[in-house]
Amino acid sequence: MSKAIDSEALEGLRARAAEEGLLDVAYATADSPFGQLLLAKTQRGLVRVGLPNQDADELLVELADRVSPRVLEAPAELDEVRRELDLYFAGELDRFDLPLDWQLSGGFRQRVLRAINRIPYGQTRSYTEMARRAGNERAVRAAGTACGSNPIPLVVPCHRVLRTSGALGGYGGGLPMKQALLELEGGLDEKPST
């Protein structure tokens, strides 16, 4: 059997799985200026963005454990996500318009991430502000933990959250990536609102 036939057969299986509702999590990879990203979505929306320094196989195991064991590589399902990320990295998109599936976060963490998702492009906020907007101003460390466990980085822009002093704080993709994202957006020119 030729590789072209194998590829066609596999694409047919992917389409059939999606058609019959057997595909709970579709995933694909995407190139970025920082390296390869892992993207995953459910019927509800984008559920996971794996950064280049994260192990893709471990992320897929996590998705199988926490979302559904029916995880299948289906690049066409992530075309719109890849398109918007490409535009963002080219400096041509300042707001993602993608449905999101929040199921990998809950409670206070999800409230923090939803608040982060409302930070405008090119602006920054402090961890204290994110804790306040999530309903507990004193839970600054918990807000930082929510940023660190963000399952949808880049799209849910936790890189826009800084220390009150304006210091970068942490970032799952590393501080050089956080700084580069903020430079792309022009967000280093201001002190975070508190």
Backbone as ProteinMPNN parsed JSONL, in Angstrom:
{"seq_chain_A": "MSKAIDSEALEGLRARAAEEGLLDVAYATADSPFGQLLLAKTQRGLVRVGLPNQDADELLVELADRVSPRVLEAPAELDEVRRELDLYFAGELDRFDLPLDWQLSGGFRQRVLRAINRIPYGQTRSYTEMARRAGNERAVRAAGTACGSNPIPLVVPCHRVLRTSGALGGYGGGLPMKQALLELEGGLDEKPST", "coords_chain_A": {"N_chain_A": [[0.843, -1.163, 0.0], [0.588, 2.189, -0.85], [2.038, 5.258, 0.457], [0.408, 7.479, -0.046], [-2.113, 6.345, -0.28], [-2.429, 5.352, 2.293], [-2.485, 7.752, 3.689], [-4.807, 8.918, 2.628], [-6.693, 7.03, 3.464], [-6.457, 7.303, 6.22], [-7.333, 9.95, 6.535], [-9.953, 9.615, 5.747], [-10.865, 7.973, 7.836], [-10.626, 9.773, 9.958], [-12.517, 11.711, 9.199], [-14.834, 10.143, 9.243], [-14.915, 9.41, 11.959], [-15.353, 11.909, 13.149], [-17.798, 12.572, 11.976], [-19.477, 10.584, 12.984], [-19.534, 11.196, 15.607], [-17.494, 10.224, 17.183], [-15.187, 11.428, 17.739], [-13.829, 13.136, 20.2], [-11.805, 14.861, 20.996], [-9.915, 16.789, 18.951], [-6.708, 17.181, 17.564], [-3.754, 19.03, 16.597], [-0.634, 20.193, 15.276], [1.146, 23.314, 15.253], [3.203, 25.727, 13.742], [5.189, 28.239, 15.283], [6.744, 31.422, 16.06], [8.278, 30.665, 18.201], [8.602, 27.99, 18.264], [7.194, 24.681, 17.919], [3.697, 24.384, 18.461], [1.158, 22.66, 20.276], [-2.142, 22.075, 19.518], [-5.467, 21.71, 20.623], [-8.898, 20.812, 20.384], [-12.342, 20.633, 21.347], [-15.794, 19.793, 20.783], [-16.929, 22.011, 21.91], [-14.97, 24.002, 21.807], [-11.663, 25.515, 21.607], [-9.463, 23.812, 23.648], [-6.933, 23.301, 24.588], [-3.665, 24.616, 24.437], [-0.539, 23.77, 23.789], [2.658, 24.74, 24.703], [5.922, 25.338, 23.142], [7.934, 24.375, 24.893], [6.758, 22.379, 26.29], [5.94, 18.937, 26.732], [4.53, 17.293, 24.106], [3.426, 14.689, 23.929], [2.866, 14.105, 26.619], [0.932, 16.062, 27.089], [-1.107, 15.163, 25.419], [-1.744, 12.751, 26.667], [-2.706, 13.792, 29.072], [-5.0, 15.107, 28.076], [-6.461, 12.879, 27.198], [-6.898, 11.625, 29.645], [-8.264, 13.61, 31.175], [-10.254, 14.768, 29.577], [-11.283, 13.124, 27.366], [-10.809, 9.777, 26.194], [-10.963, 9.582, 23.501], [-9.134, 10.837, 21.418], [-7.826, 12.338, 18.613], [-5.596, 12.955, 15.941], [-6.34, 15.56, 13.89], [-5.877, 17.675, 11.72], [-7.352, 19.473, 10.012], [-9.497, 20.243, 11.55], [-8.444, 22.161, 13.176], [-7.803, 24.322, 11.643], [-8.797, 27.035, 11.643], [-7.925, 27.962, 14.132], [-5.134, 27.789, 13.795], [-4.881, 29.649, 11.705], [-5.681, 32.081, 12.933], [-3.714, 32.26, 14.941], [-1.409, 32.518, 13.333], [-1.92, 35.031, 12.159], [-1.922, 36.589, 14.475], [0.778, 36.309, 15.378], [1.989, 37.575, 13.254], [1.402, 40.144, 13.796], [-1.039, 41.094, 12.981], [-3.464, 40.595, 14.141], [-5.408, 41.417, 16.838], [-7.208, 40.413, 18.62], [-8.462, 37.361, 19.539], [-10.926, 35.331, 18.025], [-12.255, 32.908, 18.839], [-14.096, 30.024, 19.776], [-14.023, 28.86, 23.133], [-13.183, 26.148, 25.268], [-13.532, 25.67, 28.528], [-13.088, 23.583, 30.29], [-10.771, 22.455, 31.458], [-10.048, 23.973, 33.571], [-11.207, 25.275, 36.681], [-13.459, 26.723, 39.15], [-11.974, 29.207, 41.201], [-9.615, 29.478, 39.699], [-10.56, 29.316, 37.056], [-12.148, 31.606, 37.005], [-10.186, 33.575, 37.252], [-8.788, 33.128, 34.835], [-10.776, 33.734, 32.969], [-11.055, 36.446, 33.499], [-8.521, 37.303, 32.735], [-8.731, 36.794, 30.043], [-10.117, 38.955, 29.181], [-8.368, 41.068, 29.113], [-7.259, 43.751, 27.276], [-5.52, 43.759, 24.112], [-2.134, 44.696, 24.016], [-2.156, 45.806, 26.509], [-1.498, 45.545, 30.041], [-2.023, 43.81, 33.143], [-1.999, 43.535, 36.718], [-1.129, 40.796, 38.946], [-2.519, 41.115, 41.296], [-4.732, 42.638, 40.481], [-5.984, 40.741, 38.852], [-6.668, 38.813, 40.746], [-8.494, 40.312, 42.258], [-10.493, 40.809, 40.327], [-11.381, 38.245, 40.0], [-12.668, 37.813, 42.327], [-11.388, 37.666, 44.833], [-9.326, 39.575, 46.286], [-7.111, 39.18, 47.943], [-6.018, 36.803, 47.15], [-3.595, 36.61, 45.653], [-1.369, 34.97, 45.091], [-2.71, 32.642, 44.342], [-3.894, 33.58, 42.029], [-1.621, 33.881, 40.491], [-0.906, 31.191, 40.302], [-3.066, 30.276, 38.811], [-2.511, 31.558, 36.396], [-0.135, 30.223, 35.774], [-1.084, 27.67, 35.332], [-2.624, 27.842, 33.115], [-4.486, 26.431, 30.581], [-4.808, 27.31, 28.014], [-2.799, 29.073, 26.855], [-1.514, 32.026, 25.197], [-3.882, 32.422, 23.529], [-5.713, 32.825, 25.64], [-4.58, 35.328, 27.259], [-2.294, 35.097, 29.348], [0.24, 36.047, 29.426], [0.021, 38.742, 29.607], [-0.14, 39.446, 32.206], [1.437, 40.893, 34.901], [3.799, 41.505, 37.576], [2.989, 43.788, 40.239], [4.93, 45.74, 40.373], [5.719, 45.918, 37.787], [7.522, 44.084, 36.916], [8.229, 41.08, 35.092], [7.368, 38.611, 36.236], [6.324, 35.241, 36.166], [6.195, 32.719, 33.516], [4.757, 30.148, 31.618], [5.903, 29.435, 29.174], [8.405, 30.404, 29.434], [10.42, 33.22, 30.387], [11.737, 34.736, 28.278], [9.984, 34.26, 26.111], [7.584, 35.376, 27.09], [8.351, 38.075, 27.314], [8.885, 38.631, 24.606], [6.309, 38.308, 23.489], [4.933, 40.374, 24.768], [6.387, 42.537, 23.748], [5.722, 42.295, 21.042], [3.062, 43.048, 21.195], [3.303, 45.572, 22.192], [3.04, 45.947, 24.878], [4.88, 46.368, 26.898], [5.346, 48.932, 27.378], [3.914, 50.135, 29.336], [2.987, 50.375, 32.801], [1.539, 47.792, 34.74], [-2.012, 47.855, 35.324], [-3.466, 48.166, 38.515]], "CA_chain_A": [[0.0, 0.0, 0.0], [1.424, 3.391, -0.935], [1.853, 6.244, 1.527], [-0.725, 8.321, -0.415], [-3.335, 5.615, 0.066], [-2.5, 5.351, 3.755], [-2.874, 9.089, 4.092], [-6.215, 9.076, 2.254], [-7.477, 6.169, 4.346], [-6.452, 7.924, 7.542], [-8.206, 11.12, 6.48], [-11.315, 9.08, 5.726], [-11.187, 7.544, 9.199], [-10.824, 10.986, 10.76], [-13.804, 12.297, 8.82], [-15.895, 9.249, 9.722], [-14.962, 9.532, 13.422], [-15.989, 13.186, 13.455], [-19.172, 12.475, 11.502], [-20.228, 9.677, 13.85], [-19.447, 11.649, 16.983], [-16.507, 9.426, 17.906], [-14.016, 12.281, 17.945], [-14.096, 14.091, 21.27], [-10.725, 15.839, 21.017], [-9.096, 16.851, 17.737], [-5.479, 17.933, 17.832], [-2.83, 19.276, 15.494], [0.483, 21.042, 15.656], [1.254, 24.561, 14.497], [4.479, 26.41, 13.904], [5.145, 29.59, 15.84], [8.108, 31.963, 16.139], [8.946, 30.118, 19.374], [8.67, 26.543, 18.109], [5.93, 24.012, 17.602], [2.612, 24.393, 19.432], [0.144, 21.615, 20.177], [-3.472, 22.666, 19.624], [-6.52, 20.7, 20.762], [-10.236, 21.373, 20.54], [-13.491, 19.755, 21.502], [-16.947, 20.371, 20.095], [-17.202, 23.321, 22.52], [-13.987, 24.987, 21.393], [-10.246, 25.286, 21.891], [-9.342, 23.349, 25.029], [-5.532, 23.212, 25.014], [-2.543, 25.083, 23.617], [0.719, 23.343, 24.384], [3.774, 25.591, 24.292], [7.062, 24.568, 22.622], [8.742, 23.733, 25.929], [5.952, 21.347, 26.931], [5.98, 17.653, 26.041], [3.261, 17.077, 23.411], [2.867, 13.387, 24.293], [2.29, 14.24, 27.959], [-0.292, 16.852, 26.977], [-2.133, 14.304, 24.829], [-2.157, 11.826, 27.727], [-3.542, 14.586, 29.968], [-6.299, 15.288, 27.421], [-7.151, 11.586, 27.228], [-7.302, 11.377, 31.031], [-9.146, 14.624, 31.761], [-11.355, 15.156, 28.695], [-11.834, 11.918, 26.746], [-9.778, 8.968, 25.544], [-11.144, 9.644, 22.042], [-8.284, 11.933, 20.955], [-7.339, 11.975, 17.285], [-4.982, 14.021, 15.155], [-7.261, 15.989, 12.834], [-5.414, 19.038, 11.438], [-8.366, 20.343, 9.41], [-10.359, 20.747, 12.626], [-7.76, 23.278, 13.843], [-7.387, 25.308, 10.637], [-9.108, 28.408, 12.045], [-7.032, 28.296, 15.247], [-3.814, 28.052, 13.211], [-4.964, 30.886, 10.923], [-5.681, 33.221, 13.848], [-2.392, 32.351, 15.568], [-0.493, 33.071, 12.325], [-2.194, 36.467, 12.066], [-1.462, 37.196, 15.728], [2.242, 36.378, 15.376], [2.373, 38.541, 12.222], [1.004, 41.469, 14.253], [-2.227, 41.493, 12.231], [-4.668, 40.218, 14.883], [-5.272, 41.855, 18.23], [-8.225, 39.764, 19.435], [-8.863, 36.057, 19.027], [-12.366, 35.128, 17.929], [-12.365, 31.458, 18.828], [-14.817, 29.467, 20.924], [-13.116, 28.243, 24.093], [-13.698, 25.125, 26.169], [-12.873, 25.985, 29.791], [-13.219, 22.461, 31.21], [-9.526, 22.078, 32.138], [-9.867, 24.839, 34.736], [-12.477, 25.421, 37.39], [-13.492, 27.549, 40.343], [-11.243, 30.47, 41.209], [-8.678, 29.511, 38.563], [-11.29, 29.653, 35.835], [-12.55, 33.022, 37.095], [-8.978, 34.355, 36.931], [-8.504, 33.002, 33.403], [-11.798, 34.487, 32.234], [-10.689, 37.864, 33.654], [-7.344, 37.502, 31.882], [-9.179, 36.773, 28.648], [-10.685, 40.274, 28.858], [-7.325, 42.107, 29.074], [-7.082, 44.156, 25.877], [-4.233, 43.673, 23.424], [-1.229, 45.811, 24.25], [-2.26, 46.276, 27.886], [-1.135, 44.565, 31.063], [-2.677, 43.912, 34.444], [-1.214, 42.907, 37.781], [-1.707, 39.6, 39.563], [-3.48, 41.605, 42.285], [-5.949, 43.004, 39.753], [-6.649, 39.513, 38.411], [-7.28, 38.221, 41.942], [-9.664, 41.145, 42.569], [-11.548, 40.574, 39.328], [-11.884, 36.883, 40.191], [-13.465, 37.787, 43.526], [-10.646, 37.573, 46.088], [-8.154, 40.436, 46.117], [-5.968, 38.674, 48.718], [-5.553, 35.532, 46.583], [-2.65, 36.981, 44.595], [-0.602, 33.771, 44.713], [-3.624, 31.746, 43.62], [-4.032, 34.15, 40.684], [-0.391, 33.496, 39.797], [-1.018, 29.758, 40.012], [-4.014, 30.158, 37.694], [-1.762, 31.919, 35.182], [0.821, 29.154, 35.503], [-1.761, 26.438, 34.903], [-3.499, 28.201, 31.996], [-4.42, 25.427, 29.528], [-4.982, 27.92, 26.684], [-1.962, 30.271, 26.764], [-1.517, 32.813, 23.961], [-5.259, 32.824, 23.238], [-6.061, 33.425, 26.925], [-3.26, 35.967, 27.296], [-1.692, 35.207, 30.679], [1.485, 36.807, 29.301], [-0.293, 40.149, 29.877], [-0.219, 39.645, 33.656], [2.755, 41.216, 35.451], [3.835, 41.905, 38.981], [2.575, 45.181, 40.449], [6.1, 46.584, 40.094], [5.992, 45.912, 36.352], [8.394, 42.947, 36.606], [7.517, 40.086, 34.301], [6.783, 37.481, 36.962], [6.648, 33.974, 35.515], [5.441, 32.355, 32.3], [4.927, 28.734, 31.277], [6.771, 29.3, 28.008], [9.689, 31.021, 29.751], [10.385, 34.689, 30.382], [12.018, 35.331, 26.969], [8.765, 34.2, 25.295], [6.652, 36.37, 27.636], [8.833, 39.393, 26.917], [8.692, 38.779, 23.156], [4.876, 38.502, 23.24], [4.594, 41.733, 25.198], [6.993, 43.456, 22.771], [4.891, 42.205, 19.841], [1.828, 43.766, 21.455], [3.573, 46.907, 22.702], [2.569, 45.97, 26.258], [5.927, 46.652, 27.872], [5.471, 50.372, 27.497], [3.099, 50.633, 30.427], [2.977, 49.649, 34.071], [0.238, 47.12, 34.828], [-3.007, 48.479, 36.181], [-3.608, 47.37, 39.755]], "C_chain_A": [[0.898, 1.24, 0.0], [1.102, 4.344, 0.209], [0.655, 7.146, 1.219], [-2.043, 7.631, -0.055], [-3.506, 5.587, 1.579], [-3.006, 6.697, 4.254], [-4.357, 9.337, 3.79], [-7.111, 8.247, 3.169], [-7.575, 6.775, 5.739], [-7.37, 9.136, 7.571], [-9.667, 10.694, 6.445], [-11.767, 8.619, 7.104], [-11.438, 8.74, 10.108], [-12.186, 11.605, 10.475], [-14.958, 11.455, 9.351], [-16.041, 9.346, 11.246], [-15.667, 10.822, 13.828], [-17.475, 13.142, 13.121], [-20.038, 11.651, 12.456], [-20.133, 10.057, 15.326], [-18.458, 10.864, 17.824], [-15.246, 10.217, 18.22], [-14.358, 13.327, 18.998], [-13.054, 15.2, 21.323], [-9.927, 15.717, 19.727], [-7.845, 17.643, 18.081], [-4.65, 18.048, 16.567], [-1.666, 20.082, 16.054], [0.471, 22.288, 14.776], [2.625, 25.15, 14.762], [4.238, 27.79, 14.496], [6.567, 30.128, 15.832], [8.925, 31.362, 17.284], [9.16, 28.609, 19.278], [7.278, 25.979, 17.881], [4.958, 24.04, 18.781], [1.751, 23.157, 19.216], [-1.201, 22.287, 20.413], [-4.494, 21.551, 19.74], [-7.855, 21.391, 20.97], [-11.25, 20.262, 20.71], [-14.621, 20.36, 20.676], [-17.268, 21.764, 20.64], [-16.235, 24.391, 22.062], [-12.573, 24.576, 21.748], [-10.091, 24.946, 23.367], [-7.905, 23.365, 25.531], [-4.622, 23.811, 23.965], [-1.294, 24.667, 24.373], [1.849, 24.179, 23.823], [4.976, 24.745, 23.876], [7.889, 23.843, 23.686], [7.974, 22.659, 26.697], [5.967, 20.084, 26.082], [4.601, 17.345, 25.442], [2.626, 15.745, 23.798], [2.227, 13.436, 25.674], [0.988, 15.024, 27.919], [-1.425, 16.016, 26.387], [-2.645, 13.282, 25.846], [-3.074, 12.553, 28.709], [-4.934, 14.794, 29.375], [-7.113, 13.999, 27.452], [-7.673, 11.281, 28.628], [-8.397, 12.329, 31.51], [-10.341, 15.002, 30.899], [-12.035, 13.922, 28.116], [-10.701, 11.099, 26.148], [-9.878, 8.998, 24.01], [-10.466, 10.908, 21.503], [-7.688, 11.503, 19.622], [-6.712, 13.181, 16.601], [-5.893, 14.322, 13.972], [-6.948, 17.449, 12.484], [-6.481, 19.972, 10.871], [-9.297, 20.944, 10.456], [-9.754, 21.983, 13.308], [-7.312, 24.354, 12.868], [-7.624, 26.749, 11.086], [-8.214, 28.863, 13.205], [-5.647, 28.64, 14.704], [-3.814, 29.373, 12.442], [-4.903, 32.103, 11.851], [-4.338, 33.375, 14.562], [-1.366, 32.934, 14.595], [-0.674, 34.586, 12.202], [-1.709, 37.2, 13.317], [0.053, 37.363, 15.715], [2.759, 37.35, 14.319], [2.015, 39.974, 12.624], [-0.241, 41.987, 13.575], [-3.535, 41.146, 12.936], [-4.476, 40.626, 16.332], [-6.344, 41.263, 19.145], [-8.608, 38.44, 18.784], [-10.381, 35.947, 19.055], [-12.623, 33.625, 17.795], [-13.238, 31.008, 19.991], [-13.822, 28.73, 21.826], [-13.864, 27.217, 24.938], [-12.89, 25.249, 27.456], [-12.764, 24.783, 30.728], [-11.94, 22.039, 31.922], [-9.178, 23.017, 33.297], [-11.228, 24.986, 35.407], [-12.344, 26.375, 38.554], [-12.763, 28.872, 40.182], [-10.292, 30.574, 40.023], [-9.399, 29.897, 37.277], [-11.749, 31.106, 35.858], [-11.371, 33.934, 36.767], [-8.729, 34.314, 35.423], [-9.531, 33.75, 32.555], [-11.534, 35.992, 32.339], [-9.487, 38.195, 32.775], [-7.762, 37.591, 30.421], [-9.78, 38.111, 28.214], [-9.632, 41.389, 28.85], [-7.094, 42.488, 27.609], [-5.631, 43.984, 25.387], [-3.407, 44.908, 23.737], [-1.301, 46.385, 25.655], [-1.845, 45.168, 28.839], [-1.944, 44.835, 32.318], [-1.779, 43.233, 35.463], [-1.914, 41.638, 38.274], [-2.764, 40.006, 40.591], [-4.803, 41.958, 41.618], [-6.699, 41.748, 39.3], [-7.32, 38.809, 39.583], [-8.556, 38.985, 42.31], [-10.803, 40.856, 41.592], [-12.141, 39.167, 39.419], [-12.627, 36.733, 41.513], [-12.729, 37.666, 44.841], [-9.318, 38.306, 45.945], [-6.914, 39.907, 46.839], [-5.371, 37.401, 48.119], [-4.585, 35.768, 45.418], [-1.843, 35.763, 44.144], [-1.466, 32.785, 43.932], [-3.861, 32.259, 42.196], [-2.799, 33.815, 39.851], [-0.402, 32.028, 39.415], [-1.972, 29.526, 38.847], [-3.331, 30.503, 36.376], [-0.833, 30.781, 34.784], [0.188, 27.867, 35.023], [-2.722, 26.687, 33.745], [-3.397, 27.162, 30.886], [-4.494, 26.012, 28.109], [-4.123, 29.181, 26.568], [-1.954, 30.83, 25.336], [-2.925, 33.325, 23.688], [-5.883, 33.453, 24.484], [-4.747, 34.019, 27.417], [-2.662, 36.177, 28.691], [-0.341, 35.926, 30.62], [1.268, 38.292, 29.586], [-0.399, 40.448, 31.375], [1.194, 39.774, 34.209], [2.652, 41.449, 36.949], [3.449, 43.38, 39.076], [3.706, 46.149, 40.129], [6.373, 46.74, 38.605], [6.945, 44.809, 35.942], [7.567, 41.858, 35.926], [6.813, 39.009, 35.119], [7.206, 36.198, 36.277], [5.87, 33.796, 34.23], [5.774, 30.917, 31.943], [5.851, 28.499, 30.1], [8.154, 29.875, 28.226], [9.6, 32.534, 29.618], [10.768, 35.312, 29.041], [10.789, 35.326, 26.046], [7.761, 35.247, 25.771], [7.067, 37.771, 27.2], [8.612, 39.629, 25.425], [7.22, 39.005, 22.812], [4.444, 39.914, 23.632], [5.189, 42.778, 24.258], [6.186, 43.464, 21.482], [3.646, 43.072, 20.003], [2.053, 45.21, 21.91], [3.164, 47.054, 24.157], [3.63, 46.236, 27.295], [6.086, 48.149, 28.124], [4.719, 50.938, 28.688], [3.277, 49.797, 31.676], [1.603, 48.988, 34.193], [-0.741, 47.884, 35.699], [-3.232, 47.573, 37.377], [-4.971, 47.445, 40.356]], "O_chain_A": [[1.857, 1.318, 0.768], [0.049, 4.255, 0.84], [-0.053, 7.543, 2.144], [-2.977, 8.277, 0.42], [-4.611, 5.78, 2.085], [-3.858, 6.761, 5.14], [-5.073, 9.906, 4.615], [-8.167, 8.712, 3.597], [-8.637, 6.764, 6.36], [-8.11, 9.327, 8.536], [-10.521, 11.343, 7.048], [-12.912, 8.844, 7.497], [-12.353, 8.721, 10.93], [-12.917, 11.976, 11.394], [-15.946, 11.994, 9.852], [-17.157, 9.362, 11.764], [-16.484, 10.824, 14.749], [-18.307, 13.62, 13.892], [-21.196, 11.987, 12.7], [-20.602, 9.319, 16.192], [-18.57, 10.839, 19.05], [-14.345, 9.719, 18.894], [-15.085, 14.283, 18.726], [-13.372, 16.343, 21.653], [-9.338, 14.673, 19.446], [-7.906, 18.644, 18.793], [-4.811, 17.288, 15.612], [-1.725, 20.587, 17.175], [-0.132, 22.308, 13.703], [3.14, 25.076, 15.878], [3.214, 28.423, 14.24], [7.509, 29.366, 15.617], [10.143, 31.537, 17.327], [9.831, 28.022, 20.127], [6.315, 26.717, 17.677], [5.324, 23.766, 19.924], [1.633, 22.666, 18.094], [-1.377, 22.994, 21.406], [-4.399, 20.549, 19.032], [-7.941, 22.42, 21.642], [-11.05, 19.125, 20.283], [-14.413, 21.335, 19.953], [-17.814, 22.602, 19.923], [-16.611, 25.556, 21.936], [-12.319, 23.437, 22.138], [-10.533, 25.7, 24.234], [-7.664, 23.434, 26.736], [-4.772, 23.56, 22.769], [-1.028, 25.159, 25.47], [1.986, 24.314, 22.607], [5.047, 23.564, 24.216], [8.482, 22.802, 23.401], [8.497, 22.092, 27.656], [6.002, 20.155, 24.853], [3.627, 17.16, 26.171], [1.41, 15.675, 23.977], [1.154, 12.867, 25.878], [0.042, 14.693, 28.634], [-2.575, 16.145, 26.807], [-3.838, 12.982, 25.881], [-4.094, 12.008, 29.133], [-5.934, 14.674, 30.082], [-8.317, 14.027, 27.706], [-8.767, 10.738, 28.779], [-9.345, 11.907, 32.172], [-11.34, 15.502, 31.416], [-13.223, 13.698, 28.348], [-9.73, 11.665, 25.645], [-8.992, 8.505, 23.313], [-11.12, 11.899, 21.179], [-7.109, 10.422, 19.518], [-7.237, 14.293, 16.674], [-6.18, 13.446, 13.157], [-7.669, 18.355, 12.902], [-6.508, 21.152, 11.22], [-9.825, 22.038, 10.262], [-10.471, 22.758, 13.942], [-6.516, 25.219, 13.233], [-6.745, 27.596, 10.926], [-7.796, 30.02, 13.249], [-5.052, 29.646, 15.092], [-2.849, 30.133, 12.52], [-4.16, 33.048, 11.586], [-3.872, 34.496, 14.766], [-0.54, 33.757, 14.991], [0.305, 35.33, 12.149], [-1.155, 38.296, 13.229], [0.558, 38.446, 16.011], [3.852, 37.895, 14.468], [2.292, 40.914, 11.879], [-0.49, 43.193, 13.583], [-4.609, 41.379, 12.383], [-3.503, 40.232, 16.976], [-6.381, 41.586, 20.332], [-9.025, 38.402, 17.626], [-11.034, 36.41, 19.99], [-13.133, 33.147, 16.782], [-13.13, 31.558, 21.086], [-12.903, 28.065, 21.346], [-15.033, 27.404, 25.274], [-11.693, 24.964, 27.468], [-12.373, 24.961, 31.881], [-12.019, 21.319, 32.917], [-8.132, 22.868, 33.928], [-12.268, 24.836, 34.766], [-11.239, 26.788, 38.904], [-12.909, 29.566, 39.176], [-10.175, 31.635, 39.41], [-8.901, 30.712, 36.5], [-11.737, 31.77, 34.821], [-11.535, 34.947, 36.086], [-8.485, 35.351, 34.806], [-9.18, 34.336, 31.531], [-11.763, 36.731, 31.381], [-9.447, 39.252, 32.144], [-7.205, 38.377, 29.656], [-9.934, 38.369, 27.02], [-9.974, 42.545, 28.604], [-6.765, 41.628, 26.793], [-4.674, 44.059, 26.158], [-3.917, 46.028, 23.724], [-0.595, 47.343, 25.971], [-1.843, 43.991, 28.476], [-2.473, 45.927, 32.525], [-0.902, 42.447, 35.105], [-3.108, 41.435, 38.055], [-3.781, 39.329, 40.742], [-5.871, 41.618, 42.128], [-7.927, 41.709, 39.364], [-8.416, 38.267, 39.437], [-9.576, 38.377, 42.634], [-11.949, 40.679, 42.004], [-13.262, 38.928, 38.971], [-13.159, 35.662, 41.805], [-13.372, 37.571, 45.886], [-8.315, 37.724, 45.533], [-5.79, 40.153, 46.4], [-4.305, 36.968, 48.555], [-4.743, 35.196, 44.339], [-1.656, 35.551, 42.946], [-1.001, 32.168, 42.974], [-4.011, 31.466, 41.266], [-2.905, 33.505, 38.665], [0.042, 31.662, 38.327], [-1.718, 28.678, 37.992], [-3.539, 29.832, 35.365], [-0.749, 30.416, 33.611], [0.847, 27.055, 34.374], [-3.548, 25.829, 33.431], [-2.328, 27.013, 30.295], [-4.273, 25.304, 27.127], [-4.637, 30.245, 26.225], [-2.353, 30.148, 24.392], [-3.14, 34.535, 23.623], [-6.516, 34.505, 24.391], [-3.894, 33.298, 27.934], [-2.543, 37.312, 29.154], [0.169, 36.367, 31.65], [2.236, 39.026, 29.786], [-0.711, 41.573, 31.765], [2.035, 38.896, 34.019], [1.562, 41.571, 37.507], [3.571, 44.126, 38.104], [3.457, 47.261, 39.663], [7.165, 47.591, 38.202], [7.169, 44.604, 34.749], [6.364, 41.734, 36.158], [5.748, 38.54, 34.717], [8.354, 36.084, 35.847], [5.003, 34.601, 33.89], [6.938, 30.517, 31.964], [6.517, 27.466, 30.035], [8.991, 29.846, 27.324], [8.807, 33.058, 28.836], [10.187, 36.333, 28.674], [10.576, 36.273, 25.289], [7.149, 35.932, 24.952], [6.23, 38.562, 26.765], [8.194, 40.717, 25.026], [6.912, 39.81, 21.933], [3.685, 40.564, 22.913], [4.556, 43.802, 23.999], [5.983, 44.522, 20.887], [3.226, 43.748, 19.064], [1.101, 45.986, 22.003], [2.96, 48.173, 24.628], [3.31, 46.325, 28.481], [6.867, 48.57, 28.977], [4.878, 52.115, 29.013], [3.676, 48.635, 31.602], [0.602, 49.576, 33.784], [-0.351, 48.492, 36.696], [-3.192, 46.348, 37.254], [-5.224, 46.828, 41.391]]}, "name": "protein", "num_of_chains": 1, "seq": "MSKAIDSEALEGLRARAAEEGLLDVAYATADSPFGQLLLAKTQRGLVRVGLPNQDADELLVELADRVSPRVLEAPAELDEVRRELDLYFAGELDRFDLPLDWQLSGGFRQRVLRAINRIPYGQTRSYTEMARRAGNERAVRAAGTACGSNPIPLVVPCHRVLRTSGALGGYGGGLPMKQALLELEGGLDEKPST"}
